C-alpha cells in the first residue's frame, strides 16, 4: 500500500479530491495537523463525493507525531517540493512508500527538506511563470506515476 501524506492542508476541496483518489486506488491518507478546515466541513465532503468515511485515513497531531509514527520508515518517504532534487518520474517507487506533500501556501517545513534532501522530488514544469501546481493535481500526478510503476513491476516481475 502507498501512503499519501498532507502536511497541514488548508483547502478542503484539495484534501477531498485527494481522499477520493486514495480511496479509489487503495492508498492510505495521512493528514498532519493543523488543518485549515474541519473534517466535517461540507466542501471537504462534497469534494470526496461521499467517500471520506470509507477512506483509510490517519490523523497526526503535528509533524513530530507524524515522524515518530511506529509504522513510518523515513527511508521510504518521498517529499514533493518545487525545490526537489529528483524528477518525480525518475524515482523507483515501491509498495509501502510515503508520498509527502506540503500545504497550499507554504509547502513543506524547510527543516524537513534539509534533513531529507536526498528524498525530495520535483514535478518539472515547462512554464517558469507558473509558481506551482494545485495540491490535488500534484498529488494525483505523483500517486499515479507510483501506481503505474508498481503495476509494471507486478506484471513484469
The 8 nearest C-alpha neighbors of each residue, nearest first, counted from 0:
[[1, 95, 94, 26, 2, 25, 27, 96],
 [0, 2, 95, 26, 96, 94, 97, 27],
 [1, 3, 97, 27, 26, 28, 98, 96],
 [4, 2, 98, 28, 97, 29, 99, 27],
 [3, 5, 99, 29, 28, 98, 30, 100],
 [6, 4, 100, 30, 8, 101, 99, 31],
 [5, 7, 31, 101, 8, 102, 100, 30],
 [8, 6, 34, 33, 32, 31, 102, 5],
 [9, 7, 102, 34, 6, 5, 35, 10],
 [10, 8, 35, 34, 102, 103, 7, 11],
 [9, 11, 12, 13, 8, 35, 14, 36],
 [12, 10, 43, 14, 13, 15, 42, 36],
 [11, 13, 15, 43, 46, 14, 10, 42],
 [14, 12, 135, 16, 15, 11, 10, 17],
 [13, 15, 17, 11, 12, 16, 18, 10],
 [16, 14, 47, 46, 43, 18, 12, 13],
 [15, 17, 19, 13, 46, 47, 18, 14],
 [16, 18, 20, 14, 19, 15, 135, 21],
 [19, 17, 15, 21, 16, 20, 14, 47],
 [18, 20, 47, 22, 16, 17, 21, 23],
 [21, 19, 17, 23, 22, 18, 24, 16],
 [22, 20, 26, 18, 24, 19, 23, 25],
 [21, 23, 54, 19, 25, 20, 24, 18],
 [24, 22, 20, 21, 25, 19, 26, 18],
 [23, 25, 21, 22, 26, 20, 146, 19],
 [26, 24, 22, 21, 23, 27, 0, 1],
 [27, 25, 21, 1, 24, 0, 2, 22],
 [26, 28, 2, 55, 56, 3, 21, 1],
 [29, 27, 56, 3, 4, 2, 55, 57],
 [30, 28, 4, 57, 58, 56, 3, 5],
 [31, 29, 58, 5, 4, 59, 6, 57],
 [30, 32, 59, 6, 7, 61, 58, 5],
 [33, 31, 34, 61, 7, 60, 59, 30],
 [32, 34, 7, 31, 35, 61, 60, 8],
 [35, 33, 7, 32, 36, 8, 9, 37],
 [34, 36, 9, 8, 10, 33, 7, 37],
 [37, 35, 34, 11, 38, 9, 40, 10],
 [36, 38, 40, 39, 34, 35, 11, 43],
 [39, 37, 40, 36, 43, 44, 11, 34],
 [38, 40, 37, 41, 44, 43, 36, 42],
 [41, 39, 37, 43, 38, 42, 44, 36],
 [40, 42, 44, 43, 45, 39, 46, 38],
 [43, 41, 45, 44, 40, 12, 46, 11],
 [44, 42, 11, 15, 12, 46, 41, 45],
 [43, 45, 47, 41, 42, 46, 49, 48],
 [44, 46, 42, 48, 47, 43, 41, 49],
 [47, 45, 15, 12, 43, 16, 48, 44],
 [46, 48, 15, 19, 44, 16, 50, 45],
 [49, 47, 45, 46, 50, 44, 19, 51],
 [48, 50, 47, 51, 44, 45, 52, 46],
 [49, 51, 53, 47, 48, 52, 19, 54],
 [52, 50, 54, 53, 47, 49, 18, 44],
 [51, 53, 54, 50, 49, 55, 56, 44],
 [52, 54, 50, 51, 55, 22, 49, 56],
 [55, 53, 22, 51, 56, 52, 50, 18],
 [54, 56, 27, 28, 53, 57, 22, 26],
 [57, 55, 28, 54, 29, 27, 58, 30],
 [56, 58, 29, 28, 30, 59, 55, 27],
 [57, 59, 30, 29, 31, 60, 56, 32],
 [60, 58, 31, 61, 65, 64, 32, 30],
 [59, 61, 32, 64, 31, 58, 62, 65],
 [62, 60, 32, 64, 31, 59, 63, 65],
 [61, 63, 65, 64, 66, 31, 60, 59],
 [64, 62, 66, 65, 61, 67, 60, 59],
 [63, 65, 67, 61, 62, 66, 60, 59],
 [64, 66, 62, 68, 63, 67, 59, 61],
 [65, 67, 63, 68, 64, 62, 71, 73],
 [66, 68, 64, 65, 69, 63, 71, 62],
 [69, 67, 65, 71, 66, 70, 64, 63],
 [68, 70, 71, 67, 72, 66, 65, 64],
 [71, 69, 68, 72, 67, 66, 73, 65],
 [72, 70, 68, 69, 73, 66, 67, 65],
 [71, 73, 74, 75, 70, 76, 69, 97],
 [74, 72, 76, 75, 71, 66, 97, 115],
 [73, 75, 72, 76, 118, 77, 96, 71],
 [74, 76, 96, 73, 72, 97, 77, 95],
 [77, 75, 97, 73, 74, 96, 98, 78],
 [76, 78, 98, 118, 119, 99, 97, 79],
 [79, 77, 119, 99, 120, 118, 98, 100],
 [78, 80, 120, 100, 119, 121, 99, 77],
 [81, 79, 82, 83, 121, 120, 78, 119],
 [80, 82, 121, 83, 122, 131, 79, 120],
 [83, 81, 80, 121, 84, 120, 119, 79],
 [84, 82, 120, 121, 119, 80, 81, 85],
 [83, 85, 119, 120, 82, 121, 117, 86],
 [86, 84, 120, 83, 121, 87, 119, 89],
 [85, 87, 121, 89, 88, 120, 122, 123],
 [86, 88, 120, 89, 121, 90, 122, 85],
 [87, 89, 86, 90, 144, 141, 122, 91],
 [90, 88, 86, 87, 91, 85, 120, 92],
 [89, 91, 88, 87, 92, 86, 85, 120],
 [92, 90, 89, 93, 148, 145, 88, 87],
 [91, 93, 145, 90, 96, 148, 94, 149],
 [94, 92, 96, 95, 149, 91, 145, 1],
 [93, 95, 0, 96, 1, 92, 149, 145],
 [94, 96, 1, 0, 93, 97, 2, 75],
 [97, 95, 75, 1, 94, 93, 76, 2],
 [96, 98, 76, 2, 3, 75, 77, 1],
 [99, 97, 3, 77, 4, 2, 76, 78],
 [98, 100, 4, 78, 77, 79, 5, 3],
 [101, 99, 5, 79, 4, 6, 78, 98],
 [102, 100, 106, 107, 6, 5, 103, 99],
 [101, 103, 8, 106, 7, 104, 6, 105],
 [102, 104, 105, 106, 134, 9, 8, 101],
 [105, 103, 102, 106, 9, 101, 8, 107],
 [106, 104, 102, 103, 107, 101, 108, 7],
 [107, 105, 101, 102, 104, 103, 108, 80],
 [106, 108, 101, 109, 105, 102, 100, 6],
 [107, 109, 111, 110, 106, 112, 101, 105],
 [110, 108, 112, 111, 113, 107, 106, 114],
 [109, 111, 113, 112, 108, 114, 115, 107],
 [112, 110, 114, 109, 108, 113, 115, 107],
 [111, 113, 109, 115, 116, 110, 114, 108],
 [112, 114, 110, 116, 111, 115, 109, 117],
 [115, 113, 111, 112, 116, 110, 117, 109],
 [114, 116, 112, 118, 117, 113, 111, 119],
 [117, 115, 113, 112, 118, 119, 114, 84],
 [116, 118, 115, 119, 84, 85, 114, 120],
 [117, 119, 77, 115, 116, 78, 120, 76],
 [120, 118, 83, 78, 116, 84, 117, 77],
 [121, 119, 83, 85, 79, 87, 86, 84],
 [120, 122, 83, 86, 81, 80, 87, 79],
 [121, 123, 87, 86, 124, 81, 120, 137],
 [124, 122, 121, 86, 125, 81, 87, 126],
 [125, 123, 126, 122, 127, 129, 131, 132],
 [124, 126, 127, 123, 129, 128, 122, 130],
 [125, 127, 128, 124, 129, 130, 123, 131],
 [128, 126, 129, 125, 124, 130, 131, 123],
 [129, 127, 126, 130, 131, 125, 124, 132],
 [130, 128, 127, 131, 126, 132, 124, 125],
 [131, 129, 128, 132, 127, 81, 126, 124],
 [132, 130, 129, 133, 81, 124, 134, 137],
 [131, 133, 137, 134, 136, 130, 129, 135],
 [132, 134, 136, 135, 137, 131, 103, 13],
 [135, 133, 137, 136, 138, 132, 103, 13],
 [134, 136, 13, 138, 137, 133, 17, 139],
 [137, 135, 139, 133, 134, 138, 140, 132],
 [138, 136, 134, 140, 139, 135, 132, 133],
 [137, 139, 135, 141, 136, 140, 142, 134],
 [138, 140, 142, 136, 137, 141, 143, 135],
 [141, 139, 137, 143, 138, 142, 136, 144],
 [142, 140, 144, 138, 143, 139, 145, 137],
 [143, 141, 139, 145, 144, 140, 138, 146],
 [142, 144, 146, 145, 140, 141, 139, 147],
 [145, 143, 147, 141, 146, 142, 140, 148],
 [144, 146, 142, 148, 143, 147, 92, 141],
 [145, 147, 143, 149, 148, 144, 150, 142],
 [148, 146, 144, 150, 145, 149, 143, 151],
 [149, 147, 151, 145, 146, 150, 152, 144],
 [148, 150, 152, 146, 151, 147, 145, 153],
 [149, 151, 153, 147, 152, 148, 146, 154],
 [152, 150, 154, 148, 149, 153, 155, 147],
 [151, 153, 149, 156, 155, 150, 154, 148],
 [154, 152, 150, 156, 151, 155, 149, 148],
 [155, 153, 151, 152, 156, 150, 149, 148],
 [156, 154, 152, 153, 151, 150, 149, 148],
 [155, 152, 153, 154, 151, 150, 149, 148]]
